[in-house]
């Protein structure tokens, strides 16, 4: 049996429509206070007006339900986590295919979604990801991307690193923002599934996000996390959203993320496991309620939403293009 550090988690999610006409990101998280296990599921939909929002919700709903059914027995789940995550992704992918088969408009235009699902057992982090949604670990002032980037941008950067492509050409490449793997109901080209754990420690911050957060440079994300590293996860999420809003980018994409702070409840220092801050006035809680009580322990299972004020109508996003 793996040696386990006695970590617990403080987690919060946030989602913003940015300047897009539709919300095509979805995110949900489930962390039972004191249990030392939890997970998040995030999807970035594509298909524009066809069904990007539906695709993201299907993926999050299906994967969330599969993991929720199994997290009651973590001793059985962890040894099989790789197979379980693959099964959950395949199930969500099949649901997308079934939905699209009954929608002529969707069949013509296509639909799909990325998937990112980190799963934590005490000090051990596993994940599955398909697409370009990043999973970060912030530790000792450094922001490290953990998962693979299934995008043309990543492929172009590899060519630049090998000296086979000019950096300026890579930056201006018309297909730079296309994904190279995504759930569409067909075969999934690339899957990144971590079946051996990344070890976490007190003071780490895990950040699962859609690519809308990447309107901020990684250096800016790291700056926010460094400034708020002793804050609760809900405050960190709010700080990231404020930094995005301050950009006032006219093409700001939907942005969704989950901030997860593993912590040792016996360690001295600021408490980080308090109840998350109440949503701002413009935020609208989803179904079910933002937080539920179960057997005297708090369950965090919520999404938050916000919008840029007076945002103009958006143009086509990268997810409107065929992938």
MIVEX-322558 format. One record per residue: residue in one letter; x, y, z of N, C-alpha, C in turn. Coordinates in steps of 0.1 Angstrom, whole numbers, plus 5000, padded with zeros to 4 digits. Layout:
residues N
AXYZXYZXYZ;...
***
This chain:
residues 323
X500949885000500050005000500950125000;X500550234992501250354992501250425005;X502350475009502450565021501650685019;X500850735028499950845026500250955036;X500451075031500451195040498951235043;X498751275055497351305059496851445054;X496651455041496251585036494751585034;X494151705035492851735032492851845021;X491651885016491551975005490652095008;X491052205002490152325001489952344986;X488752344981488552354966487452444963;X487552514952486552604947486652614932;X485452634926485352644911484852784907;X485152824895484652944890484552934875;X483553004869483353004855482853134850;X483353184838482953304833482653294818;X481753364813481353364799482353454791;X483053534798483953624790483253714781;X483753724769483053814759482353724748;X482153604750481553514741479953524742;X479353484731477853494731477253374739;X478053274741477553154747478553104757;X478053034768478952964777479152824773;X480352794769480652654764481652584772;X481852634784482652564794481752514805;X482152404811481452344823482452294833;X482152304845483052254856482252214868;X482652114875482052074887483152004896;X482952004909483951954918483251884930;X483851784936483251714947484351684957;X484351744968485351724978484651714992;X484651604998484051585011485051625022;X484651725030485551785039486051675049;X487351665051487851565060488151435055;X487651405043487651265037489051235031;X489751345026491051315020490951265006;X489751275000489551234986488751334979;X488851344966487951434959488351444944;X487551514936487851514922487151634916;X487551674904486951784896486851734882;X485851784875485651754861485451884853;X486151904842486052034835486051994820;X485152064812485052044798484952174791;X485652194780485552314771484852264758;X483652314756482852264745483252334732;X483052264721483252314707482152284698;X481852364688480752344679479952474678;X480352574685479752704684478252694687;X477452754678476052754680475352614678;X476152524673475652384671475352324684;X476352304693476052234705477252234714;X478152334714479352334722478952334737;X477952404741477552414755476952274759;X476152214750475552084753476751984755;X477651984746478751884746479551894760;X479852014764480552034777479751984788;X478452004788477651954799477451804799;X477351754788477351604787478551544792;X479751594788480951534793481151544808;X480851664813481051684828480051604835;X478751594831477751514838478151364838;X478551314827478751174826480051134834;X481051204833482351174840482151194855;X481451304859481151334873480351224879;X479351174872478451074877479250944879;X480050904870480850784871481850784883;X482550904885483450914896482650914909;X481550984909480851004922480350864927;X479950784917479450644921480550564928;X481850594925482950514929483750564941;X483550694944484450754954484050714968;X482950654970482550604983483450494988;X484250434979485150324983486550354977;X487250454983488550494977489550384977;X489550294986490450184987490350094974;X489150084969488950004957489150084944;X488850214945488950304934490450334930;X491250364939492550404936493450304928;X493450174932494250084924493750064909;X492450104907491850084894491650224887;X492250324892491950464887492150484872;X493250424867493450444853492350384844;X491950264847490850194840489550274842;X489350314854488050384857487950524849;X489050594849489050724841488950694826;X489550594821489450564807487950534804;X487350444813485950404811485050524811;X485250624821484450734822484550824809;X485750844804485950924792485250854780;X485350724779484750644768483250654769;X482650654781481250664783480750804779;X481450904783481051044779481151054764;X482151004758482351014744481250944736;X480850824741479650754735478350834737;X478150894748476950984749476951094740;X478151154737478151264727477851214713;X478351094710477951034697476551004696;X475950954707474450924706473651044705;X474051154712473251274711473351334697;X474651334691474851394678474051314667;X473951184669473251104659471851134657;X471251204667469751244666469551384663;X470651464660470551604658471251634644;X470351654634470951684620471851804620;X471551904627472352024626473751994633;X473751924643474951884650475851794641;X475151704634475951614625476551694614;X475951804609476451884598477651964603;X477552024615478552124620479552064629;X479151944635480151884645479951944659;X480351864668480351904682481351824690;X481851874701482851804709483151884721;X484051824729484451894741485851834746;X486651914752487851864759487351804772;X488251734778488051674792489251694800;X489051734812490151734822489551694836;X490051584842489451534854490651494864;X491051584873491951544883491251474895;X491851364900491351294911492451274921;X492051304934493051314945492651214956;X493751144961493651054972494751104982;X494351174993495351225002496451304995;X497651254994498751334988499051284974;X498051214968498351154955497351204944;X497851254933497051324923497151234910;X495951204905495851134892494951224883;X495051194870494151264861493951194848;X492951244841492751214826492451344819;X493051354807492851484800492851444785;X491951514778491851504763491651644758;X492551694750492451834745493551924751;X493152054752494252154755493952224768;X493052174777492752234790493952204799;X494552304805495752274813495552234827;X496352154832496352114847497752154852;X497752254862498952304867499152264882;X500452254885500852244899501752374902;X501352444913502052554917502752514930;X504152514930504852474942506152564943;X506352614955507652694957507852804947;X506752864943506852984934506852944919;X506852814916506952774902505652714897;X505252744885504052694879504452594869;X503952464871504352354863503152294856;X503152284843502052214836502252064837;X501251994842501351854844500851764833;X499851804826499251724816499651754802;X499451674793499751694779498851804772;X499451874763498751974755498451924741;X497151874739496751824726496251934717;X497152014713496852134704497952144694;X497552214683498552244672499552344678;X499252424687500252514693501352434699;X501052324706502052244712502952174702;X502352134691503052064680503952164673;X503452284671504352394665505552424673;X505252434686506452464695507452354695;X507052234693508052124692508852144680;X508252184669508952204656509952324658;X509552424665510452534668511652494676;X511352414686512452364695513452274687;X512952214677513852124669514552204658;X514252334656514852414646514152394632;X513052334632512352304619511352404615;X511052504624510052604621510552734628;X510352844621510652974626509653014637;X510053074648509153114659508053204654;X508353294645507353394640506353314632;X506753224624505853144616504853064625;X505453004636504652924645503653014652;X504053134656503153224663501953274654;X502253284641501253334632500453214624;X500753094628500152984621498652984622;X497952974611496452984611495752864619;X496452754621495852644628496352634642;X497052734647497652734660496652694671;X495452744670494452724681493552604679;X493852514670493052394668493552284678;X492652204683492952094691493251974683;X494151884688494451764680493851644686;X493151654697492351544703491151604711;X490051544710488851594716487751484716;X486851494725485751394726484651444716;X484351354706483351394696482351284693;X482551174700481651054697482450954688;X483450994681484350914673485450864682;X486450794675487650744682488350874688;X488950854700489650964707491150954702;X491651044695493051034690494151024701;X494051104711495051114721494451124735;X494951044745494451054758495651064768;X495651154777496651164787496051114800;X496450994805495850944817496950904827;X496950974838498050954848497550844858;X498150724856497750614865498750594876;X499950664875500850664886500850804892;X500750814906500450944912501551044911;X501151174910502051284914501851314928;X502951314936502851334950502651484953;X501651514962501351654966501851674980;X501951804984502451834997501651965002;X501751975015501052095021501652225015;X500852315011501252435004501152434989;X500952324983500752314969499452374965;X499352424952498052464946497952384933;X496852314931496552244919495452334912;X495652354899494752444891494452374878;X493152334877492552274865491752384858;X492052404845491452514838491152484824;X490152564818489952564804491052664798;X491152664785492252744779491852894779;X490652924783490253064784491053134795;X491553064805492453124815493753164809;X494153104797495453134792495453264784;X494453344784494553484780495553554789;X495653494802496753534810498053454807;X499153524807500453444805500653364817;X501353254816501653164827502353244838;X503153344835503853424845502853504853;X501753544846500753624854499953534863;X499653414858498953314867499753284879;X501053264877501953234888502053344898;X502053474893502053594901500853594910;X499653564905498453564913498553454924;X498953334920499053234929500053254940;X501153314937502153354947501653454957;X500853554952500353654960499253604970;X498553504965497353454972497653314978;X498853274979499153134982498653094996;X498453195005497953165019496453185020;X495853215009494353245009493553125006;X492253125010491453005006491252994991;X490852884986490752864972489752954965;X488652984972487653074966488253214964;X489153254973489753384971490753384959;X491453274958492453264947491653264934;X490553194933489753194921489253334918;X488753404928488253544925489453634920;X490653614926491753694921492153664907;X492053534903492353504889491253564880;X490053564884488953624876489153774874;X489553834885489753984885490854014875;X491953934875493053954866492653944852;X491853844849491253824835490453944831;X489553994841488754104838489554234835;X490654244842491454364841492054374827;X492254254821492854254807491854324797;X490554314800489554374791489854334776;X490154204774490454154761489154144753;X489054204741487854194733487454054728;X488453964728488153834723488253734735;X488053774747488153694759487253574757;X487753454758487053324757486353294770;X485453194770484953144782486153094790;X486053104803487053064812486452984824;X486952874827486452794838487652724845;X487652714858488752644865488352594879;X489152514884488952464898490352474905;X490252544916491452564924491452464936;X492452384938492452284948493752304956;X493552324970494652344979494752224988;X495652134986495952024996496552085008;X496152045020496752105032496751995043;X497752015052497851925064497051995075;X496051935080495252005090495952035103;X497051965105497851975117498952085116;X499152135104500252225101499852365107;X500852435113500552575117500352665105;X499652775107499552875096498052905094;X497752995084496453035081495552915078;X494352915083493352815079492952835065;X492852725057492452735043491152655040;X490652585050489552495047488152545051;X488052675053486852735057485852725046;X484552755049483552755038483852855028;X483652825015483952925004483153045005;X483753154999483053285000481753274992;X480753354996479453354989479653414975;X478853374965479053424952478753574951;X479453644942479253784940477853804935;X477253924936475953954931475653904917;X476553914908476353884894476453734892;X476853654902477053514901475753444903;X475453334895474253254897474653114900;X474153064912474452924915473752824906;X474352714904473752614895472852514903;X472552414897471852304903472752194905;X472852124917472152154929472752274936;X472352294949472852414956474352414958;X474952534960476352544960477052454970;X476452434981477052344991476052274999;X476252145002475252065009475952015022;X475151985032475651925044475351775043;X476351695047476051545047476851495059;X476051435068476651365080477551455088;X477151585088477951685096479151735089;X479451695077480551735069480151815057;X480951915053480651995042481051925029;X480151925019480451875006480551994996;X481652004989481852114980481552054966;X480352094960479952054947479252174941;X480052254934479352384929480052434917;X479352524910479952604900479552744902;X480352844898480052984899480153044885;X479353144883479353214870479453364871;X480153424862480253564861480353614847;X480153734844480253784830480853924830;X481553954819482154084818480954184816;X481054294823479954394821480054464807;X478854474802478754544789479554484778;X479754354778480554284768479854294755;X480654334744480054334731479854194726;X479054174715478954044709480253994704;X480453864706481753804703481753754689;X482953744684483153684671483353534673;X483853464663484053324663485153284673;X484953184681486053144689486853034682;X487852994688488652884682487852754682;X486852744691486152614691484952624681;X484752734674483752734663484352674651;X485752664650486352604638486352454640;X486352384629486452244629487752204635;X487752094643488952054650489451934643;
***
